[in-house]
Amino acid sequence: MDQVSLVIILLAALLIPLIMAKFKINSLPTAVMEIIVGIVIGPSVFNFVNTSDLISQLSTIGVIVLLFLSGLEIDFSLFKKRLTALTPLEQKNAVNTPKYSPVRLSVYAYSTIIVLSLLLAAAFKVSGLFSDFWLAAILFGTISLGIVIAALKEQELLSKAFGQTILLISVFGELVPMMGLTLYASVYGSNSQSLWLLLLILAVAALLLLRFKPFFRFYQNINKSTTQLDIRLAFFLIVTMVTVAESVGAENILGAFVAGIVLKLLNPSETTRERLDAIGYGFFIPIFFITTGVDLNLRTLLTSGKTLLLIPLFFLAYMVAKIGGYWVLKLRFKQANALAGTALTATTMTMVLAVLRVAKSMKTITSDQSGAFLLAALLTFVISPLIFNKFYSAEKEDLVKTAVHFIGANLSTVPVAQQLRKGWYDVSMYTNHPENYQTYHAQVPVTLMENFTAQDLQDHGVFDTDILVLGHIDAERNYELAKAAKAYGVRRIIVRFEDRNVLNEHEDELRELGVEVYNTPEANITLLRALIESPSTLLLLNDTENSIYEVRVLNHLYTDVQIKNLQFAQDITISQVIRNRKLIAPNGNTTIMYGDRLIFTGNKQTAAQIRQALATAN
């Protein structure tokens, strides 16, 4: 019977995403549907599944892996003052824009959650509806980090300021209640250890971090498909930290969360993270969510009048505890997105399950109260993501075009600038020739400058750009300005060299600096050769509707996917895949990997959108 129940759960885990894709159910995260399906197949409705020791153990592993992956998602660079690491353009925008950083916003927002949670817990205690003040405060302050991450990933927001802010609020919403739960169990639990022993968790975590810090520097040289050393390390960290946490009287999920943080600080590769996601979300985590639904026996819970009274009250408390974040988020984001973000942070379930499990073992909560907290959390699980998906829309700061500055307005640069302005580029041109200014300023934005010294260009903000094109005819000047721009911090520099002697003298130096160089005669020779060897090249170059593009794949939605299964496979033609500096001739069965560079052709309108989608870090 145990095996049959497990087979049904695994079948449900397989069918849920397929059915959601078939009927285009995008408003709810997959985890929500898994809990709902668990309710349906459990004792509440059809009673196909009952939890056994085996299923309970797999479910426990699922929540441990979920918390481990949650710790792995934290971007610690957000907590640093990164202004010096930004490009000059980003520094300028950061200084000139009166906005709050994600870290500051998240601290402010979660501070309001703590205050409101304490007030709500006091209100429940005074009213006599729920007398355990500290337990209620912990429960009201929880946020389901896993669900928040899933929702942000689906909207491709983890790399944006809004997503980073909501992520950090959720990190606090899982870490602070987790520490609160540990202290609560230590103070009120009969089998708890001394509080100072909790420091052993941090001590062991620090020891593991120092011991394995060089791991990812050399494991690639000895790793084999039959060893998977990075995955072995991950599970060693999980088991070690869970064991230490349980040994000192803390919860196993605290150990798992700390293990995720340790692995994150070891700086694993994207491939490692993808494989861990595959193991977690492919097997253990769905079992946890479905089993959670199975364990919610609505037939029993809804027969209690007190439970029916407490469910809406607890639900309102979960929501009201997060309402202060709305005014904090409005300090930077538009009103609709502040509402969407506030609603998403009201999602709670994972930590509620953990807290209630501890409380029930300590006998500080009744079954009716536990069921009410769970069902109220389930309501937030369903309603909050719906509100988020309904109200969220892209922020203005996320729609900024790529800045391209041209130094030199001439027949080589102006036509390119005209075409780029039709796409996703913000183009500016600079010239020190009055006659060129008179000729071209009506066609493209051209600024006339007296001098083209590095200091003058800095003072006029010419180096504050994403891409700098040095298209001046003077090769020596281009060389000097390229070095100055690189020292200033411009990330991408393209330099024109008409004098081959100058290029020969400085080419190696510039390439080591990461500067891209081109020479018009050589470009013409390459084009003529291409026309001879591939006559259709001219058709493509002269095509006003289609063009050639290159993009680096940074969006996990499109990784580990075969080309034929890409949703826009019919709109573009991928001619080359560059992986680890090697060219791959692709076909429909070629799998796109994270970090691949794709060279493709497509319609200029749709290709720009596809390129942006592929390059969106998520």
Residue pairs with C-beta under 8 A, 6 or more apart in sequence:
1 50
1 52
2 52
2 53
2 54
2 55
5 48
5 49
5 50
5 51
5 52
5 55
6 54
6 55
6 58
8 41
8 48
8 49
9 38
9 41
9 49
9 55
9 286
9 287
9 290
9 291
9 294
10 287
12 34
12 37
12 38
12 41
12 290
13 34
13 286
13 287
13 290
16 30
16 33
16 34
16 37
16 286
17 30
19 25
20 26
20 30
20 33
25 33
26 154
26 389
27 385
27 386
27 389
27 390
28 382
28 385
28 386
29 147
29 150
29 151
29 154
29 385
30 150
31 146
31 147
31 150
31 285
31 289
31 381
32 147
32 381
32 382
32 385
34 286
34 289
34 290
34 293
35 289
35 290
35 292
35 293
35 296
35 349
35 378
35 381
36 293
36 382
37 290
37 293
38 49
38 289
38 290
38 291
38 292
38 293
38 294
38 295
38 296
39 45
39 293
39 294
39 296
39 298
40 46
40 293
41 48
41 49
41 290
41 293
41 294
42 48
42 49
42 50
42 293
42 294
42 295
42 296
42 297
43 50
43 294
43 297
43 299
44 296
44 297
44 298
44 299
49 55
49 294
50 294
51 59
51 291
51 294
51 295
55 287
55 291
56 291
58 284
58 287
58 288
58 291
59 287
59 288
59 291
59 292
60 252
60 288
61 284
61 288
62 280
62 284
62 285
62 286
62 287
62 288
62 289
62 291
63 253
63 256
63 288
63 350
63 353
63 354
64 238
64 242
64 252
64 253
64 256
65 238
65 256
65 279
65 280
65 284
65 285
66 146
66 280
66 284
66 285
66 288
66 350
67 174
67 253
67 256
67 257
67 260
67 350
68 234
68 238
68 256
68 257
68 259
68 260
68 263
68 280
69 146
69 260
69 276
69 277
69 280
69 281
69 285
70 145
70 146
70 149
70 171
70 174
70 257
70 260
71 256
71 257
71 258
71 259
71 260
71 261
71 262
71 263
71 264
72 260
72 261
72 263
72 264
72 273
72 276
73 145
73 149
73 167
73 260
73 264
74 167
74 171
74 260
74 261
74 264
75 164
75 167
76 264
76 265
78 102
78 103
78 164
78 168
79 103
83 91
83 94
83 95
86 94
87 466
87 489
87 490
87 491
88 463
88 464
88 488
88 489
88 490
89 403
89 464
89 465
89 466
92 461
92 464
99 331
99 332
100 108
100 331
100 332
102 161
102 164
102 165
102 168
103 168
105 165
105 168
105 169
105 328
105 329
105 331
105 332
106 165
106 168
106 169
106 171
106 172
107 172
108 328
108 331
109 165
109 169
109 324
109 325
109 328
109 329
109 345
110 169
110 172
110 173
110 176
110 325
112 324
112 325
112 327
112 328
113 141
113 169
113 172
113 173
113 321
113 322
113 324
113 325
113 345
114 141
114 176
115 324
116 140
116 320
116 321
116 322
116 323
116 324
117 136
117 137
117 138
117 140
117 141
117 321
118 137
120 136
120 137
120 140
120 317
120 320
120 321
121 130
121 133
121 134
121 136
121 137
121 140
122 133
124 130
124 131
124 133
124 136
124 313
124 317
125 131
125 132
125 133
125 136
129 309
129 310
129 313
130 136
130 310
130 369
132 359
132 364
132 365
134 180
134 184
135 184
135 355
135 359
135 364
135 365
136 317
137 180
138 177
138 180
138 181
138 184
138 355
139 177
139 348
139 352
139 355
139 356
139 373
140 317
140 318
140 321
141 173
141 176
141 177
141 180
141 321
142 173
142 174
142 177
142 348
142 350
142 351
142 352
142 355
143 169
143 170
143 172
143 173
143 174
143 322
143 345
143 346
143 347
143 348
143 351
144 170
144 174
144 347
144 348
144 349
144 350
144 351
144 381
145 170
145 171
145 173
145 174
145 350
146 285
146 350
147 347
147 349
147 350
147 381
147 385
148 166
148 167
148 170
148 344
148 345
148 347
149 158
149 167
149 170
151 344
151 347
151 385
151 388
151 389
152 158
152 163
152 166
152 167
153 556
153 557
153 618
155 163
155 389
155 392
156 555
156 557
156 613
156 616
156 618
157 163
157 166
157 618
158 164
158 167
158 617
158 618
159 616
159 617
159 618
160 395
160 398
161 332
161 395
161 397
161 398
162 333
162 337
162 341
162 395
162 398
165 329
165 332
165 333
165 341
166 341
166 344
166 345
169 325
169 341
169 345
170 345
173 345
173 348
173 351
174 257
174 350
174 351
175 257
177 351
177 355
178 251
178 253
178 254
178 257
178 351
178 354
179 254
181 251
181 254
181 351
181 354
181 355
181 358
182 198
182 250
182 251
182 254
183 195
184 358
185 192
185 249
185 250
185 251
185 358
185 362
186 192
186 193
186 194
186 195
186 198
186 249
186 250
187 195
188 362
188 364
189 249
189 358
189 362
190 362
191 249
192 249
193 248
193 249
197 248
197 249
198 248
198 249
198 250
200 244
200 247
200 248
201 241
201 244
201 245
201 248
201 250
201 254
201 255
201 258
202 258
204 240
204 241
204 244
205 241
205 258
205 259
205 261
205 262
208 237
208 240
208 241
208 262
209 262
209 265
209 266
212 233
212 266
213 266
215 230
215 233
215 266
216 230
216 266
216 267
216 268
216 269
216 272
219 229
219 230
220 269
222 229
223 229
223 230
228 275
230 268
230 269
230 272
230 275
231 272
231 275
231 276
231 279
233 263
234 259
234 263
234 268
234 272
234 276
237 259
237 262
237 263
238 255
238 256
238 259
240 259
241 255
241 256
241 258
241 259
241 262
242 252
242 255
242 256
242 259
243 255
244 255
245 251
245 252
245 254
245 255
245 256
245 258
246 252
246 255
251 354
251 358
253 354
270 594
270 595
271 593
271 594
274 556
274 559
274 560
274 594
292 349
292 353
296 371
296 374
296 375
296 378
298 375
300 371
301 307
301 368
301 371
301 372
301 375
302 308
304 368
304 371
306 368
306 372
307 368
307 369
307 371
307 372
307 375
310 368
310 369
310 372
310 373
310 376
311 372
311 375
311 376
311 379
312 376
313 376
314 372
314 373
314 376
314 377
315 376
315 379
315 380
317 376
318 346
318 348
318 376
318 377
318 380
319 346
319 380
321 346
322 342
322 345
322 346
323 342
325 341
325 342
325 345
326 338
326 339
326 342
327 338
329 337
329 338
329 341
329 342
330 338
333 341
333 395
334 393
334 395
334 396
336 391
336 392
336 393
337 391
337 392
337 393
337 395
339 387
339 391
340 387
340 388
340 389
340 390
340 391
340 392
341 388
341 392
343 383
343 384
343 387
343 388
343 391
344 384
344 385
344 387
344 388
345 384
346 380
346 384
347 380
347 381
347 384
347 385
348 377
348 380
348 381
349 377
349 378
349 380
349 381
352 373
352 374
352 377
353 374
353 377
356 365
356 370
356 373
356 374
359 365
359 370
360 367
360 370
365 373
400 426
401 424
401 425
401 426
402 424
402 425
402 426
402 466
402 467
403 425
403 426
403 428
403 464
403 465
403 466
403 467
404 417
404 420
404 425
404 426
404 427
404 428
404 465
404 466
404 467
404 468
404 469
405 427
405 428
405 429
405 430
405 462
405 463
405 465
405 467
405 468
405 469
406 413
406 416
406 417
406 427
406 428
406 429
406 430
406 469
406 471
407 430
407 452
407 457
407 462
407 468
407 469
407 470
407 471
407 472
407 478
407 481
408 429
408 430
408 431
408 470
408 471
408 472
408 473
408 496
409 429
409 430
409 431
409 433
409 436
409 437
409 439
409 440
409 444
409 446
410 436
410 471
410 473
412 471
412 496
412 520
413 429
413 469
413 471
414 429
414 440
414 443
414 444
416 469
417 427
417 429
417 444
418 443
418 444
420 427
421 427
421 444
422 604
423 604
423 608
424 608
424 612
427 444
427 445
428 445
428 447
428 462
428 465
429 440
429 444
429 445
429 446
429 447
430 446
430 447
430 449
430 452
430 457
430 460
430 462
431 437
431 440
431 446
431 447
431 448
431 449
432 448
432 449
432 450
432 451
432 452
434 448
436 446
437 446
437 448
440 446
441 448
447 460
449 456
449 457
449 460
450 456
452 472
452 477
452 481
454 480
454 481
454 484
454 485
454 488
457 463
457 481
457 484
457 485
458 484
458 488
462 468
463 484
463 485
463 488
463 489
463 490
465 490
466 491
466 492
467 492
467 493
467 494
468 485
468 490
468 492
468 493
468 494
469 494
469 496
470 478
470 481
470 482
470 485
470 493
470 494
470 495
470 496
471 496
472 478
472 481
472 496
473 496
473 498
475 496
475 497
475 498
475 499
475 502
475 503
476 499
476 502
478 495
478 496
478 497
479 495
479 497
479 502
479 506
479 510
482 493
482 495
482 510
482 513
482 515
483 510
483 513
485 493
486 493
486 513
486 514
486 515
492 516
493 514
493 515
493 516
494 515
494 516
494 517
494 518
495 510
495 515
495 516
495 517
495 518
496 517
496 518
496 519
496 520
497 503
497 517
497 518
497 519
498 519
498 520
498 521
500 519
500 521
503 517
503 519
507 517
510 517
511 517
527 537
527 541
530 537
531 537
531 538
540 546
540 547
540 548
540 601
544 604
545 603
545 604
546 601
546 602
546 603
546 604
546 607
547 601
547 602
547 604
547 607
548 599
548 600
548 601
549 599
549 600
549 601
549 602
549 607
549 611
550 597
550 598
550 599
550 600
551 597
551 598
551 600
551 611
551 614
551 615
552 595
552 596
552 597
552 598
552 614
552 615
553 559
553 592
553 593
553 594
553 595
553 596
553 597
553 598
553 614
553 615
554 594
554 595
554 614
554 615
554 616
554 617
554 618
555 613
555 614
555 615
555 616
555 617
555 618
556 594
556 618
557 618
558 566
558 592
558 613
558 614
559 592
559 593
559 594
560 591
560 592
560 593
561 591
561 592
562 588
562 589
562 590
562 591
562 592
563 569
563 574
563 586
563 587
563 588
563 589
563 590
563 591
563 592
564 588
564 589
566 592
568 606
568 610
568 613
569 588
571 602
571 603
571 606
571 607
571 610
572 600
572 601
572 602
572 606
572 607
572 610
573 600
573 601
573 602
574 586
574 598
574 599
574 600
575 586
575 599
575 600
575 601
576 583
576 584
576 585
576 586
576 598
576 599
577 583
577 584
577 586
577 590
577 592
577 596
577 597
577 598
577 599
578 584
578 596
578 597
578 598
578 599
579 593
579 595
579 596
579 597
584 590
592 598
598 614
600 607
601 607
602 610
